Amino acid sequence: MSYADKTIVCRDCGQSFTFTVGEQEFFASRGFTNEPSRCTDCRAARKSGRDSGGGYSSGGGGYGREREMFSVTCSSCGNEARVPFQPRGDKPVYCSDCFSKQKGGSGGSHSRSYR
């Protein structure tokens, strides 16, 4: 496929930027089908905002935020466990090791077989 430089208007700042032949070839080699909609500076600013836990300014449903973790005592082994939810006390809470054992050993209605 032959490519030619394209001029695109950034959706954030409104400035024009060039989507070069090299960038287009890179996108194609990675299987990306959409062209970039932000200039290099706006992409970098958006990425640094995500990396620092700033999240999305449009209320992106919590993406990019640090998840609140809660310390609990594992109901099986008694070790400390950190979980991403506030336990209510009406159900057992397991550390990741004991949870894996519980889940793997259940053999009940939660296991599925795909054929």
For each residue, the residues with C-beta under 8 A, 3 or more apart:
1: 28
2:
3: 21 24 25 28
4: 21
5: 18 19 20 21
6: 18 19 24 35
7: 16 17 18 19
8: 16 17 18 19 35 36 37
9: 14 15 16
10: 13 14 15 16 17 37 38 39 42
11: 37 38 42
12: 38 39 42 46
13: 10 39 41 42
14: 9 10
15: 9 10 39
16: 7 8 9 10
17: 7 8 10 39 40
18: 5 6 7 8
19: 5 6 7 8 23 24 35 36
20: 5 23 24
21: 3 4 5 24 25
22: 25 26
23: 19 20 26 27 36
24: 3 6 19 20 21 27 28
25: 3 21 22 28 29
26: 22 23 29 30
27: 23 24 30 32 35
28: 1 3 24 25 31 32
29: 25 26
30: 26 27
31: 28
32: 27 28
33:
34: 37
35: 6 8 19 27
36: 8 19 23 43
37: 8 10 11 34
38: 10 11 12 42 43 46
39: 10 12 13 15 17 42 43
40: 17 43 44
41: 13 44 45
42: 10 11 12 13 38 39 45 46
43: 36 38 39 40 46 47
44: 40 41 47 48
45: 41 42 48 49
46: 12 38 42 43 49 50
47: 43 44 50 51
48: 44 45 51 52
49: 45 46 52 54 55 57 64
50: 46 47 54 55 56 63 64
51: 47 48
52: 48 49
53: 64 65 66
54: 49 50 64
55: 49 50 60 62 63 64 65
56: 50 59 60 63 64
57: 49
58:
59: 56
60: 55 56 63 64
61:
62: 55 65
63: 50 55 56 60
64: 49 50 53 54 55 56 60
65: 53 55 62
66: 53
67: 84
68: 84
69: 82 83 84
70: 82 83 84 85 86 87
71: 80 81 82
72: 80 81 82 83 87 93
73: 78 79 80 81 93
74: 77 78 79 80 81 93 94 95 98
75: 92 93 94 98
76: 92 94 95 98 101 102
77: 74 95 97 98
78: 73 74
79: 73 74 95
80: 71 72 73 74 95
81: 71 72 73 74 93 94 95 96
82: 69 70 71 72
83: 69 70 72 87 93
84: 67 68 69 70
85: 70
86: 70
87: 70 72 83 91 93
88: 91
89:
90:
91: 87 88
92: 75 76
93: 72 73 74 75 81 83 87
94: 74 75 76 81 98 99 102
95: 74 76 77 79 80 81 98 99
96: 81 99 100
97: 77 100 101
98: 74 75 76 77 94 95 101 102
99: 94 95 96 102 103
100: 96 97 103 104
101: 76 97 98 104 105
102: 76 94 98 99 105 106
103: 99 100 106 110
104: 100 101
105: 101 102
106: 102 103 110 111
107: 111
108: 111
109:
110: 103 106
111: 106 107 108
112:
113:
114:
115:
